[in-house]
Amino acid sequence: MKVLIIGGSGFLGTELVRQATAAGWETAATYCSRPGTIPGASWHRLDLRATGHVDEVLAAVAPSAVINATSGNSDWAVTAEGSIRLAMAATKRGCRLVHVSSDAVFSGSRIHYDETCLPDPITPYGAAKAAAETAVRLLAPAAAVARTSLIIGHGTSVHERMVHALAADAHDGVLFTDDIRCPVHVEDLASALRQLALSDQAGMFHLAGADALSRYELGVLIAQRDGLDATRLPAGRRADSLVPGALDVRLDSSATQRCVPTRLRGVREFLQARSHESRVPPADGRDSP
């Protein structure tokens, strides 16, 4: 397998590169400002906003599969238009495409969302992600589009770093008690994405953890795992704040779990372990104990 990981220097991308190289895949990855440091991968600078740059990188790498793990945040030119350029280029070259989307495409009005639910975003980031996944499904009908939720793992995710910062200085922010998501471990997510890259399954997939809980509850679990004082974590309600975003969005991954072998653990399970030892489910249809 020769894979190109878009956004390989990001949090999810780094785990994808690590797993792909460990599995013996011929691995190439892209970065915007600074290449990653994982040995065994070739690194290519890519600006998704630049017309023609995607074609140049794909021509240089000639991958059999492309996994788009870049975020782009609310930058429409990267998150939406860049994903469209990538879908067109991958389709033209006959590459297998796995596109990572987000639960931010939903408003939370119905709380529970399965793979058949249509996007109804209420934030700029959600709108960009919704436009991207809609365009990918139109331009690359053989692609797999995978929505996910909060990504946790190794202590270096955005939420984990925020919990540590708040435990040290509670004046720097707040964790919402009414903002519900289904967090997923980065290792589980990367393994499932690699399995989709190996398959010919097309359409929409949900790759979220089995547990639904608030950002505050998640913060308490992280603090307990890492030996922090959870009583120092400030709690608040998004509904009482000026911070935009959906409140309760729970991705139902049950249909995806019937066709993707990696078991997507719930956060209460994977945060029980106090160590950061690696757990990498193989991408060959088997799951580790």
C-alpha positions in Angstrom: 0.0 0.0 0.0 1.3 3.4 -1.0 -0.6 6.1 0.9 -0.5 9.9 1.0 -1.7 11.5 4.2 -2.8 15.1 3.8 -2.2 17.0 7.0 0.4 14.5 8.2 2.0 16.8 10.7 -1.3 17.4 12.6 -2.5 15.5 15.6 -4.5 12.8 13.7 -2.1 12.9 10.8 0.8 12.2 13.0 -0.9 9.0 14.3 -1.8 8.0 10.8 1.8 8.4 9.7 3.0 6.4 12.7 0.6 3.5 12.1 1.1 3.4 8.4 4.9 3.3 8.6 4.7 0.7 11.4 2.5 -1.4 9.2 5.1 -1.3 6.4 3.1 0.9 4.1 5.0 3.2 1.7 4.0 6.4 3.4 4.1 10.0 2.2 2.6 12.9 4.1 2.0 16.6 3.6 2.6 19.6 5.9 1.9 23.3 5.6 4.6 25.0 7.6 6.8 22.3 9.3 7.3 18.6 8.4 6.7 15.8 10.9 9.6 13.9 12.5 8.4 10.3 12.2 11.1 8.3 10.3 10.2 6.2 7.4 7.8 8.7 5.7 8.6 11.2 2.9 7.3 14.7 3.5 5.9 17.1 1.0 4.9 20.7 1.6 1.3 21.4 0.4 -0.8 24.5 0.3 -4.3 23.4 -0.4 -5.2 27.0 -1.3 -2.8 27.0 -4.3 -4.2 26.0 -7.6 -2.3 23.2 -9.1 -0.3 22.4 -6.0 -2.4 19.4 -5.2 -1.8 17.9 -8.6 1.9 18.5 -8.3 2.1 16.6 -5.0 -0.1 13.7 -6.2 2.0 13.4 -9.4 5.2 13.3 -7.4 4.0 10.7 -4.9 1.7 8.6 -7.1 -0.2 7.1 -4.2 -2.8 4.3 -4.4 -4.7 5.9 -1.5 -5.1 9.4 -0.1 -6.4 10.1 3.4 -7.3 13.7 3.9 -6.8 14.3 7.7 -6.3 18.1 7.5 -8.5 20.3 9.6 -8.1 23.8 8.2 -10.4 25.1 10.9 -12.7 27.8 9.6 -10.5 28.7 6.7 -12.9 28.1 3.8 -10.1 28.1 1.2 -8.4 25.2 3.0 -11.3 23.2 4.5 -13.8 23.5 1.7 -12.1 24.6 -1.5 -8.9 22.6 -0.7 -10.9 19.4 -0.1 -12.6 20.0 -3.4 -9.3 20.4 -5.3 -8.0 17.2 -3.6 -11.2 15.2 -4.5 -10.9 16.3 -8.1 -7.2 15.4 -8.3 -7.5 12.1 -6.6 -10.4 11.1 -8.9 -8.5 12.1 -12.0 -5.6 9.9 -10.9 -7.8 7.0 -9.8 -6.6 7.2 -6.1 -8.7 5.7 -3.3 -9.9 8.7 -1.2 -10.8 8.7 2.5 -12.0 12.2 3.6 -12.2 13.0 7.3 -15.2 15.2 8.3 -16.6 16.3 11.6 -19.7 16.3 13.8 -19.5 20.1 13.5 -21.6 19.6 10.3 -24.6 19.2 12.7 -26.6 21.8 14.6 -27.6 19.4 17.5 -31.3 20.0 16.9 -31.9 16.2 16.8 -29.1 15.1 19.2 -28.6 11.6 17.7 -27.1 11.5 14.2 -26.5 8.4 12.1 -24.8 8.1 8.7 -27.9 9.0 6.8 -28.4 12.5 8.4 -27.8 15.5 6.2 -25.6 18.4 7.4 -27.2 21.5 9.0 -24.2 23.4 10.3 -24.4 26.5 12.5 -20.8 27.6 12.6 -18.3 28.7 9.9 -16.2 25.6 10.6 -19.2 23.3 10.3 -20.3 25.0 7.1 -16.9 24.5 5.6 -16.8 20.9 6.6 -20.3 20.3 5.3 -19.4 21.9 1.9 -16.3 19.7 1.7 -18.0 16.4 2.4 -20.9 17.2 0.1 -18.5 18.1 -2.7 -16.3 15.0 -2.1 -19.3 12.7 -2.3 -20.4 14.4 -5.6 -17.0 14.6 -7.2 -15.6 11.3 -5.9 -18.5 8.9 -5.5 -16.2 6.0 -4.7 -14.6 7.9 -1.8 -15.2 7.2 1.9 -16.3 10.2 4.0 -15.7 9.7 7.7 -17.3 12.0 10.3 -15.6 12.0 13.7 -15.9 13.8 17.0 -13.4 15.1 19.7 -10.1 13.3 19.2 -8.3 12.3 22.4 -5.0 10.5 23.1 -1.4 10.6 24.2 -2.1 13.8 26.3 -1.4 16.1 23.4 -4.8 16.7 21.9 -6.3 20.2 22.1 -8.8 19.1 24.8 -6.2 17.4 27.0 -3.8 20.3 26.8 -6.7 22.7 27.7 -7.5 20.6 30.8 -3.9 20.8 31.9 -3.9 24.5 31.4 -7.2 25.0 33.3 -6.0 22.8 36.2 -3.0 25.1 36.5 -4.9 28.4 36.0 -8.7 28.2 36.1 -9.0 31.8 34.9 -8.0 30.9 31.4 -11.3 29.4 30.3 -14.2 27.1 31.1 -15.4 23.6 30.3 -19.0 23.4 29.2 -21.4 21.0 31.0 -24.1 21.2 28.3 -21.8 20.6 25.3 -22.1 16.8 24.6 -19.9 14.8 22.2 -18.7 11.3 21.6 -14.9 11.4 22.0 -12.7 8.9 20.1 -9.2 7.8 20.8 -6.8 8.9 18.1 -5.3 5.4 17.7 -8.8 3.8 17.2 -9.7 6.6 14.7 -6.4 6.2 12.7 -6.8 2.4 12.6 -10.4 2.7 11.3 -9.3 5.2 8.6 -6.6 2.9 7.4 -9.1 0.1 7.2 -11.3 2.3 5.0 -8.3 3.1 2.9 -7.7 -0.6 2.3 -11.3 -1.3 1.4 -13.5 -0.3 -1.5 -16.3 0.8 0.7 -17.9 4.1 -0.4 -20.3 6.6 1.2 -20.7 8.0 4.7 -19.2 6.6 7.9 -19.3 7.6 11.5 -16.1 7.1 13.6 -16.9 8.3 17.1 -16.5 6.7 20.5 -19.2 4.7 22.3 -19.7 7.2 25.2 -21.5 10.5 25.1 -20.5 13.0 27.7 -19.9 16.7 28.2 -16.7 18.6 27.8 -16.6 19.1 31.5 -17.1 15.4 32.3 -14.4 14.6 29.7 -12.1 17.1 31.5 -12.7 15.5 34.8 -11.8 12.0 33.4 -8.6 13.4 31.9 -7.7 15.1 35.1 -8.2 11.9 37.1 -6.1 9.9 34.6 -3.3 12.4 34.7 -3.3 13.0 38.5 -4.6 16.5 38.3 -7.0 18.2 40.8 -10.3 17.9 39.0 -11.9 20.3 41.5 -9.9 23.2 39.9 -11.6 22.7 36.5 -14.1 25.6 35.9 -17.6 24.5 34.7 -20.0 26.6 32.7 -22.8 26.4 30.1 -22.3 27.1 26.5 -26.0 28.2 26.4 -25.1 31.0 28.8 -22.0 32.1 26.8 -21.3 33.9 23.6 -19.4 31.0 22.2 -21.2 29.7 19.0 -21.7 26.0 18.4 -24.0 23.1 18.7 -24.8 21.8 22.2 -25.7 18.0 22.1 -24.3 16.1 19.0 -24.0 12.4 19.3 -22.7 10.5 16.3 -24.2 7.0 16.0 -21.4 4.8 14.7 -23.3 1.5 15.0 -23.8 1.0 11.3 -20.1 1.8 10.6 -19.0 -0.6 13.3 -20.6 -3.4 11.4 -18.3 -2.9 8.4 -15.2 -1.4 10.0 -13.4 -4.0 12.2 -11.6 -1.6 14.6 -13.6 -1.3 17.8 -14.2 2.3 18.7 -13.8 2.4 22.4 -15.8 4.7 24.7 -13.9 7.4 26.5 -14.6 5.9 29.9 -12.7 2.8 28.8 -9.7 4.4 27.1 -9.1 7.0 29.8 -9.0 4.4 32.6 -5.4 3.5 31.7 -2.9 5.9 33.5 -0.1 5.0 31.1 0.4 6.3 27.5 1.4 2.9 26.1 0.6 2.5 22.5 -2.4 0.5 21.4 -2.5 0.2 17.6 -5.3 -2.1 16.3 -4.1 -3.6 13.0 -5.8 -2.5 9.8 -6.2 -6.0 8.4 -9.6 -6.8 9.9 -8.4 -8.0 13.3 -8.7 -6.2 16.6 -6.2 -6.4 19.4 -7.3 -7.7 22.8 
